[in-house]
């Protein structure tokens, strides 16, 4: 009953998949158990962090601009973005030209490998 399933696309061992998901679930629960145990629901730990400001009661006033929401990501990738901004002219032919060059390089790499 739990043997190998033969399809038009190959063979699938159902027992191997069950074993894989069992091991993955074990490691997931183990990793989750390593979390902090001092969390208390219904205390200040449940409050929204809104840039050290008091959170307004009306949720419509809560807005975070994209540059603030992704500040850490942008700061970490700043050297990469500086290079991109330096190459960016805003002209469509330049953008399409870079696209063609990148696709050509990728195609050559795919054919070599």
C-alpha positions in Angstrom: 0.0 0.0 0.0 2.8 2.5 0.8 5.0 1.4 -2.1 6.3 3.4 -4.9 3.8 5.4 -7.0 4.5 5.3 -10.7 3.3 8.2 -12.7 3.9 9.5 -16.2 6.6 11.8 -14.8 8.6 9.3 -12.7 8.4 7.4 -9.5 7.4 8.8 -6.1 8.1 7.0 -2.9 5.3 7.9 -0.5 7.1 6.6 2.5 10.1 8.7 1.8 8.0 11.9 1.6 6.2 11.0 4.9 9.6 10.4 6.5 10.9 13.7 5.1 7.9 15.7 6.4 8.1 14.0 9.8 11.8 14.9 10.1 11.1 18.5 8.9 8.3 18.8 11.5 10.5 17.5 14.3 13.2 20.1 13.5 10.6 22.9 13.1 9.1 22.2 16.5 12.6 21.9 18.0 13.7 25.2 16.5 10.4 26.8 17.7 11.0 25.5 21.3 14.3 27.5 21.4 12.3 30.8 21.4 11.9 33.1 24.3 9.8 31.7 27.1 9.3 35.1 28.9 6.7 36.3 26.4 3.4 37.3 28.1 0.3 37.9 26.1 -1.9 40.9 27.0 1.1 43.0 28.3 3.2 45.7 26.8 5.0 43.0 24.8 1.9 42.8 22.6 1.9 46.5 21.7 2.8 47.7 18.2 6.2 49.4 17.9 5.6 52.6 16.0 9.0 54.3 16.0 8.8 54.9 19.8 5.6 57.0 19.4 2.3 56.4 21.1 0.1 54.3 18.8 -3.1 56.2 17.9 -6.4 54.5 18.7 -7.6 55.1 15.1 -5.7 52.7 12.9 -6.2 55.0 9.9 -3.4 57.3 11.1 -0.9 54.6 11.3 1.3 54.7 8.1 4.9 53.8 7.5 6.5 55.1 4.4 8.4 52.5 2.3 11.8 54.1 2.9 11.3 53.7 6.6 9.8 50.2 6.4 12.8 48.9 4.4 15.4 51.1 6.0 17.7 48.2 7.2 17.5 46.5 3.9 18.4 49.7 2.0 21.2 50.5 4.5 22.7 47.0 4.1 22.5 47.1 0.3 23.6 50.8 0.1 26.8 50.1 -1.9 24.8 48.1 -4.5 22.1 50.8 -4.8 24.8 53.5 -5.2 26.2 51.6 -8.1 22.7 51.3 -9.7 21.8 54.9 -9.1 25.1 55.9 -10.8 24.2 53.9 -13.9 20.6 55.0 -14.0 19.8 57.6 -16.6 16.0 57.2 -16.7 16.0 56.8 -20.5 14.1 53.8 -21.8 16.7 52.8 -24.5 19.4 52.6 -21.8 17.3 50.4 -19.6 16.4 48.1 -22.6 20.0 48.0 -23.6 21.1 46.8 -20.1 18.3 44.2 -20.2 19.6 42.9 -23.6 23.2 42.8 -22.3 22.2 40.9 -19.1 20.0 38.4 -21.0 22.8 37.8 -23.5 25.3 37.2 -20.7 22.9 34.8 -18.9 22.2 33.0 -22.1 25.9 32.5 -22.8 26.4 31.2 -19.2 23.5 28.8 -19.5 24.9 27.4 -22.8 28.4 27.0 -21.3 27.2 25.2 -18.2 
